[in-house]
Amino acid sequence: MNIHINGQAYKLAHENPVNVTAALALYFTEPQQSTFAVALNSDFIGKDDYDQTMLKHGDSLDVLQPIQGG
C-alpha cells in the first residue's frame, strides 16, 4: 500500500489498512511537543478520530503546524 504524507511517498509492506496514528508514527521520528492538525485527502480530521480513521492505498495526509510571526 502506498500513502503520501506532506507530499512524501511511503510504501507500506503490507496491504492491510493502517490508521492515522500509525501513519503519523512513520512521519514523526520523535514525539511531538507542539500542536499540529491533520488533513486526510484535504479534509481535516479531529485528533480523537486518528485511531479510528483507516487509510487506503493512495491516500494523502497533510500535517500542518502553526507558524508564529509578526
VENBELCOR-V269255 format. One record per backbone hydrogen bond with DSSP energy under -1.0 kcal/mol. CO is the residue of the C=O (numbers start at 1). NH is the residue of the N-H. Records with the same first field share a line. If there is no record, write none. Layout:
# VENBELCOR-V269255
CO=NH  NH
This chain:
# VENBELCOR-V269255
1=12
2=58
3=10
4=61
5=8
8=5
10=3
18=55
19=23
20=24
21=25
23=27
24=28
37=64
38=45
39=62
40=43
43=40
46=49
47=50
49=53
50=20
53=20
56=59
59=4
60=41
61=6
62=39
64=37
